[in-house]
Amino acid sequence: MNPNHIRARIFSVVPAATWQMEELLSLLDIVTDESIPTACVDCVTRPRLRLNPGFIADYCRTDEHLLMLVLHELHHVVLGHTRLFPRPTKAHNIAFDAVINAIICHQFREERYWSFFTAINSAKDFPARLLRPPTGWPVRLRFAPDTSPAEKRIIQLLYGKEGVGVTYLEVFELLIQTLQDKANPACTLIGNHTNQGHQEENDPFFGQAIRDIVSKWPRPERILSGRDQGSSSQTWQLSTSAPTSDTLRKAFEKILNQAGVHTGNSHAIRRLARVESLRLVETVLPQPRDRRIPAWRALHGSWPLIYRGSVLETRIQPVPRPVAHVYLDISGSMSNTLPKLASALQRPHRLGLLRLYVFSTVVGEVEPRNLTCKLQNTFGTDINCVLEHLNGITASKRPRRVVVVTDGWVGKPAEVLAESLSSVRFFAAIVGNDPCEDLKKLNARIIKLPI
């Protein structure tokens, strides 16, 4: 299998300039490897696209199917799955492939493209039918008789006409519930999900180079999101339109108290405020509060010429105010709950009780008293950007307590960063039921939010 022949086949399918395929494939060495089931991309110093020649011969006889295979593997790199999940489970891998396949199918809606996925996975079996367009797509979705209501909802979110897509979390939770009794569920995953014998170095420069190229692709009609490295940074705004409950507001008040706002144990920021104070003055006018007068009259037999008194005056000066440092997860998997969370945070943010940051794979600070300011969002998630941000704060100004509001899908914290912040106490305000194994590595105190 000649690498140049592979490149020529891909270039013949789509306009190379539109999809930057020539630029993408110039980053990769294309090699054959019979030890992997289908294909994979090694993010090493010299990146390689490894292809199983037998799989290519059986399932990629058309150039369109070969393109689907290559695009699937590139999406794993773009979304950073191997870095976020060093030991992904079968359910993780199925969830990844289900969302990636749906992304590609929405970008290439002609049957000559997406028939690649229907050829390798059956519409009759679960979870194989999550990894392909349903029968009748894109005109009308038809389901197998044994399809559960939860599975129908996932498929409709993946391939239906609704404006909001599904997240990895939703697919993953469905699989956890359904695959408990199936040790080896029937489905065909694309890629080397076992990583046996091929340890990836996950070169961040290569991953970023691919993300920069992919950001120039034609924008898909549906953005599917979740726990991943996201796309290139985009301008984004928080919404406070959703109503929030008193229970949620009180929960945040309790968390801020634990973070030391009202106990004086949190980091203090000096802010200008009106301060009333007494100033001593000397005057010829009698001052009843001058305690020297009786002694003066006893000694001199007369009233003093100068009296001492005090005047209450108001000054504007910087005063220390305890505030909590709060980092709000704005990744794709949080999209459904963010309006409620923002509404609950609006009042303490306006009162200056917290310094609010948002994070995906980048960190941005929310302007004081302006919760809906423009921010940057990649729709991915990575707790290490928060740790790097805290490390960038001078030690004398670094907060001693930090609140992270998230669903728990934040990725593994780097040991070096976690150790450098050992003096910081983390409070994790959690949405959903994630076990929060990643946050436990920061010794975070886990608090479930009533949402």
Secondary structure, DSSP 8 states (H G I E B T S, - for coil): --HHHHHHHHHTTS-HHHHTHHHHHTT-EEEE-TTSSSEEEE-SSS-EEEE-HHHHHHH--SHHHHHHHHHHHHHHHHHTHHHH-SS--HHHHHHHHHHHHHHHHHHS-SHHHHHHHHHHS-SSSTTGGGGS--BTTTT--B--TT--HHHHHHHHHHHSS-SS--BHHHHHHHHHHHSTT-SS------S-TT-TT------HHHHHHHHHHHTTS---SS--BSSS--SS-EEEE----S---HHHHHHHHHHHHHTTTTTT-S-EEEEEEEEEEEEEEEESS--TT-TTHHHHHHHHSS--SSEEEEEEEEEEEEEEEE-EEEEEE-SGGGTTTHHHHHHHHHHHHHTTSEEEEEESSSEEE-BTTBTT-EEEE-S---HHHHHHHHHTS-TTTS-SEEEEEE-S------HHHHHHTTTSEEEEEE-S----HHHHTTT-EEEE---
